[in-house]
């Protein structure tokens, strides 16, 4: 009659397996953090006084297509040219009474689960954080205003209703020659100094190293568990009638 593995040993092996699985799962979460799906303007940092290409990315977050996007330009960013709109879209500039260009409306369809990118050229005339209020119209007539408090780096995203204000897209305009490694989504009011920190890149590198170490440790422990396990134990078989 074949010998049976002691209950304590079987329990210990199962506990190790669960622990290893949890470690691998944690490492995966560290490496692949979820990305924001909100409206954003890129690049997040531009030099003052230099003509730059800006791109606003608009995803359809609801189960209803997007049919129009209206973006208002910051007071201290002079937009002077539009790239040809994406296929299926037309762009209509918005002018103030003095004929200055203050915004644009893009009309077309962004299907559910997709996004569109709209590009234009502009020159920032002042340093600080610049806000780009945006209004997203859906096929059912509801309008999502992206006019709420901007997101802060590392902050927790808060989802709200289809007509509640979402985070306002923002960029930082810095002095020419300034070096910064921080994305500034989540800036304050125009004229305030941009948020800058080189520690975010270093933190990302260390998180990646930790994830790799955890994954390698989990693989080594799994190999040790496999080679020390008996080749065949009756109690290891799963009884389908007990599932």
C-alpha positions as CSV (number, residue, x, y, z in Angstrom):
1,X,0.0,0.0,0.0
2,X,1.5,3.3,-1.1
3,X,2.6,5.7,1.7
4,X,0.6,8.8,2.3
5,X,2.1,12.3,2.6
6,X,1.5,13.7,6.1
7,X,-1.3,16.2,6.2
8,X,1.1,19.0,7.5
9,X,3.4,18.5,4.5
10,X,0.6,18.7,2.0
11,X,-0.8,21.8,3.7
12,X,2.7,23.4,3.7
13,X,3.2,22.8,0.0
14,X,-0.2,24.2,-0.8
15,X,0.5,27.3,1.3
16,X,3.8,27.8,-0.6
17,X,2.1,27.5,-3.9
18,X,-0.5,30.1,-2.9
19,X,2.2,32.4,-1.6
20,X,4.2,32.1,-4.8
21,X,1.1,32.9,-6.9
22,X,0.4,36.0,-4.9
23,X,4.0,37.2,-5.3
24,X,3.9,36.8,-9.0
25,X,0.6,38.6,-9.2
26,X,1.9,41.5,-7.1
27,X,4.9,41.8,-9.4
28,X,2.7,41.9,-12.4
29,X,0.6,44.7,-10.9
30,X,3.7,46.7,-10.1
31,X,5.1,46.4,-13.7
32,X,1.8,47.0,-15.5
33,X,-0.1,49.8,-13.7
34,X,-3.4,50.8,-15.4
35,X,-3.1,53.9,-17.6
36,X,-5.4,56.9,-17.5
37,X,-8.3,56.9,-20.0
38,X,-9.2,60.5,-19.5
39,X,-8.8,63.4,-22.0
40,X,-5.2,64.5,-22.1
41,X,-3.0,67.1,-23.9
42,X,0.5,66.3,-24.9
43,X,3.3,67.0,-24.5
44,X,2.9,67.6,-20.8
45,X,5.9,70.0,-20.7
46,X,6.9,72.6,-23.4
47,X,9.4,75.5,-23.4
48,X,8.1,79.0,-23.4
49,X,8.3,81.1,-26.6
50,X,8.9,78.0,-28.8
51,X,6.3,76.9,-31.4
52,X,5.2,73.4,-30.4
53,X,2.8,70.8,-31.7
54,X,0.1,69.9,-29.2
55,X,-2.1,66.8,-29.4
56,X,-5.3,66.3,-27.5
57,X,-6.3,62.7,-27.1
58,X,-10.0,62.0,-26.5
59,X,-11.2,58.4,-25.7
60,X,-14.8,57.3,-25.7
61,X,-15.3,56.0,-22.2
62,X,-19.0,55.3,-22.3
63,X,-20.9,52.7,-24.3
64,X,-22.1,55.5,-26.6
65,X,-20.0,57.0,-29.5
66,X,-18.5,60.4,-29.2
67,X,-19.8,62.9,-31.8
68,X,-18.1,66.2,-31.0
69,X,-15.2,67.6,-29.1
70,X,-14.8,71.2,-28.1
71,X,-11.4,72.3,-26.7
72,X,-10.7,75.8,-25.4
73,X,-7.1,77.1,-25.6
74,X,-5.2,78.5,-22.6
75,X,-5.0,82.3,-22.6
76,X,-1.2,82.2,-22.8
77,X,-0.9,79.7,-25.6
78,X,-1.4,81.2,-29.1
79,X,-2.7,78.4,-31.5
80,X,-2.1,79.4,-35.1
81,X,-2.4,76.2,-37.3
82,X,-4.4,73.0,-37.3
83,X,-3.3,69.6,-38.7
84,X,-5.8,68.0,-41.1
85,X,-8.5,66.5,-38.9
86,X,-8.7,62.7,-38.6
87,X,-10.7,60.9,-41.3
88,X,-14.4,61.5,-40.7
89,X,-13.9,64.6,-38.7
90,X,-14.2,68.3,-39.6
91,X,-12.7,71.2,-37.5
92,X,-14.3,74.6,-36.9
93,X,-12.1,77.2,-35.3
94,X,-13.6,79.4,-32.5
95,X,-12.8,83.1,-32.6
96,X,-13.2,85.8,-30.0
97,X,-14.8,89.2,-30.8
98,X,-11.3,90.5,-31.7
99,X,-10.9,87.5,-34.1
100,X,-8.2,85.8,-31.9
101,X,-8.3,82.0,-32.0
102,X,-9.6,80.8,-28.6
103,X,-10.7,77.2,-29.4
104,X,-11.9,74.6,-31.9
105,X,-14.8,72.2,-32.4
106,X,-14.2,68.8,-33.9
107,X,-17.2,67.0,-35.3
108,X,-17.1,63.3,-36.2
109,X,-17.5,59.9,-34.6
110,X,-15.2,58.2,-32.1
111,X,-16.6,54.6,-31.7
112,X,-17.0,52.9,-28.4
113,X,-13.6,51.7,-27.1
114,X,-11.7,53.9,-29.5
115,X,-10.0,57.3,-29.2
116,X,-9.1,60.1,-31.6
117,X,-6.1,62.5,-31.6
118,X,-6.4,66.1,-32.7
119,X,-3.2,68.1,-33.4
120,X,-2.4,71.8,-33.7
121,X,0.5,74.2,-33.5
122,X,0.8,76.9,-30.9
123,X,3.3,79.1,-29.0
124,X,3.2,79.6,-25.2
125,X,3.9,83.1,-24.2
126,X,4.2,82.6,-20.4
127,X,5.6,80.0,-18.0
128,X,3.3,78.2,-15.6
129,X,0.6,75.6,-15.8
130,X,-1.9,75.9,-18.6
131,X,-5.4,74.4,-18.6
132,X,-7.3,73.2,-21.7
133,X,-11.1,73.0,-20.8
134,X,-12.7,70.4,-23.1
135,X,-16.3,69.3,-23.7
136,X,-17.1,65.9,-25.1
137,X,-20.5,65.3,-26.7
138,X,-21.9,61.8,-27.0
139,X,-24.5,60.4,-29.5
140,X,-27.2,60.5,-26.8
141,X,-26.8,64.3,-26.4
142,X,-25.1,64.2,-23.0
143,X,-22.0,66.4,-22.7
144,X,-19.0,65.4,-20.5
145,X,-17.2,68.6,-19.3
146,X,-13.5,68.1,-18.7
147,X,-13.3,71.2,-16.5
148,X,-12.8,69.8,-13.0
149,X,-9.7,70.0,-10.8
150,X,-6.7,68.7,-12.8
151,X,-5.2,65.3,-11.8
152,X,-2.2,65.3,-9.6
153,X,0.8,63.1,-10.3
154,X,0.4,59.8,-8.4
155,X,-3.2,60.7,-7.4
156,X,-6.1,58.3,-7.4
157,X,-8.4,58.7,-10.3
158,X,-12.0,59.3,-9.4
159,X,-14.7,58.2,-11.9
160,X,-17.9,60.1,-12.0
161,X,-21.1,60.4,-14.1
162,X,-21.4,61.2,-17.8
163,X,-22.2,64.8,-17.2
164,X,-20.1,65.5,-14.1
165,X,-16.9,67.5,-14.6
166,X,-13.8,65.3,-15.2
167,X,-10.1,66.4,-14.7
168,X,-9.1,69.4,-16.9
169,X,-6.3,68.5,-19.3
170,X,-3.2,70.5,-18.3
171,X,0.4,71.1,-19.3
172,X,3.4,73.0,-17.8
173,X,5.2,75.7,-19.7
174,X,8.8,76.0,-18.5
175,X,11.7,78.4,-19.2
176,X,13.7,77.5,-22.3
177,X,16.5,75.0,-21.4
178,X,14.8,73.8,-18.3
179,X,15.1,70.0,-17.8
180,X,12.3,68.1,-16.1
181,X,11.4,64.4,-16.0
182,X,7.9,64.7,-14.5
183,X,4.6,64.6,-16.3
184,X,2.5,67.6,-15.2
185,X,-1.0,66.3,-15.7
186,X,-2.8,67.8,-12.8
187,X,-1.5,71.4,-12.8
188,X,-3.0,74.3,-11.0
189,X,-4.0,77.7,-12.4
190,X,-2.2,79.5,-15.2
191,X,0.8,81.4,-13.9
192,X,1.6,79.0,-11.1
193,X,5.0,77.3,-11.1
194,X,5.1,73.8,-12.7
195,X,5.4,70.8,-10.5
196,X,8.8,69.1,-11.1
197,X,10.4,66.0,-9.5
198,X,13.1,63.7,-10.8
199,X,12.2,61.1,-8.1
200,X,9.3,59.7,-10.1
201,X,11.6,58.2,-12.7
202,X,13.9,56.8,-10.1
203,X,10.9,55.3,-8.2
204,X,9.7,53.6,-11.4
205,X,13.1,52.1,-12.0
206,X,13.2,50.7,-8.4
207,X,9.7,49.3,-8.7
208,X,10.7,47.5,-11.9
209,X,13.8,46.1,-10.2
210,X,11.7,44.9,-7.2
211,X,9.2,43.3,-9.6
212,X,11.9,41.4,-11.4
213,X,13.5,40.2,-8.2
214,X,10.0,38.9,-7.0
215,X,9.4,37.1,-10.2
216,X,12.8,35.4,-10.2
217,X,12.4,34.4,-6.6
218,X,9.0,33.0,-7.3
219,X,10.4,31.0,-10.2
220,X,13.3,29.6,-8.2
221,X,11.0,28.6,-5.3
222,X,8.5,27.0,-7.7
223,X,11.4,24.9,-9.2
224,X,12.5,23.8,-5.8
225,X,9.0,22.8,-4.9
226,X,8.7,20.8,-8.1
227,X,11.9,18.8,-7.7
228,X,11.3,18.0,-4.0
229,X,7.7,16.8,-4.6
230,X,7.0,13.0,-4.8
231,X,6.5,11.8,-8.3
232,X,3.0,10.3,-7.6
233,X,0.8,10.6,-4.5
234,X,-2.8,9.4,-4.4
235,X,-3.9,12.3,-2.3
236,X,-2.6,14.7,-4.9
237,X,-5.3,13.7,-7.4
238,X,-8.3,15.9,-7.5
239,X,-11.6,14.1,-7.0
240,X,-14.0,15.7,-9.5
241,X,-17.0,14.7,-7.3
242,X,-15.8,17.1,-4.6
243,X,-15.5,20.2,-6.8
